[in-house]
Amino acid sequence: MKVEQLFTGCLAEMAYYIESNGEAAIVDPLRETAPYLEMAEADGAKIKYIFLTHFHADFVSGQVDLAKATGAKIIFGPNATADYDIYNGKDGEEFPLGAGKITLLHTPGHTMESSSYLITDEAGNTPCILTGDCLFIGDVGRPDLAVKSDLTQADLAGHLYDSLRNKIMTLPDDIIVYPNHGAGSSCGKNMSSETFDTLIHQKETNYALRADMTKEEFIKEVTTGLKTPPQYFPNNVRMNKSINTSIDTVLSKGTTALDPATFKEMSEQKDVLVIDTRSKEAYTEEGTVPGAWFIGINGSFAPWVGALVTDINQKIIFITDEDTRATEVVTRFSRVGYDNTLGYLTGGIKNWKAQGFEVDKIGSMSAVEFVKELKAGTLEKPLDVRKDTEYISEHVVGLENFPLDGINTNFAAIDTSKSYYLHCASGYRSLIAASIFKANGVDNVTDVRGGFKAIKELDVPLTAYVCPSTLL
Ligand SMILES: [Fe+2]
């Protein structure tokens, strides 16, 4: 039995490819179908099942297109309902695959349809369990992402406790846990960067699996300190229950090559958003199309698109480092449901400049210059755009926090006539924020290269968070 974990860094998501004797199953596929079709073809296998651990909130999964391409059955756990054909597996139901089988274990809690999939190989052993968002490495799924549920967070957390104790923790100690997400995902609070582990090690190290934890303690622990989920999550849940535009149609429209004159005309339309997906260096050194937002493809691209672009149907045109990356960019937009991409600037910014069209530039300064000017008191509005939790744990004395993820709701607090100097942790988020400041009328905005990582290496006063209990 082949079990392959397919990790996608941008979304911190793990899909799985399972194959035995010419039959294959895909678990939690991303929007695009090609990688799964290619893997099955390489094995000479037929994709028989598409299993979903639950309706995902943080990406649009590709089960409908994949089922259409393969004739495979789409399988969810109990309670799932969708606008397309699905099969609701029962708790304990077995699905034969080649000479092995996959057993559905209903593990509600993260959502009510949430299910885990136990792999039984050709020899009858159970080497691994795919836990979806029930059990992560170092964490468990947050119990508040169900949309239109009559259940409270505490109700769901109670179900999660029972699922973990009765269905997962009773499995053999040496079984490998394969979750759906890793560090960086908003589906949990405190995930490890490891992508798999043994159950016994999780029992020893995962706070949520502590042997003597009561249900009440568990509920309190998993429902405390939850951040508001990113604004695109409800849209992705809705899309995951619906039939969406096919990925082929999205790709063919989104990869339209637009010459600079057409791109310029479209960029000037009020309902079109330009997103510059190039590297930080190319963006700052060469400048960009006026009004463009920077969201670089070499980072957590899709989650930031989802967090910042408020209309899921937003018309988007984009700039890319290489024309050959257009398909990748459109795919990554579509993974979080942004299907209304209309094309890219062919020949990139060089071609734009060759037509004599103007460019916008964001100011850029090193951490050394930033600290020097900060000490001299010459920076009008220096801001820290990291998350509030990062800011609370340590920040430069005197700097205000203006988190990037709240920029849409809080922008009214920005005085567009002032000069702003933005830093984040390493320079990706500050550049996104700077581009949005610029697009919204702040003429003087400067990005601090290297961010807090570079700043804290210098001689600068920092505040460290002091846990209240240590003050007693
Ligand atoms: Fe989830």
Boltz pocket constraint, residues with backbone or C-beta under 6 A from the ligand:
constraints:
  - pocket:
      binder: B
      contacts: [[A, 54], [A, 55], [A, 56], [A, 57], [A, 58], [A, 110], [A, 133], [A, 141], [A, 145], [A, 187]]
      max_distance: 6.0
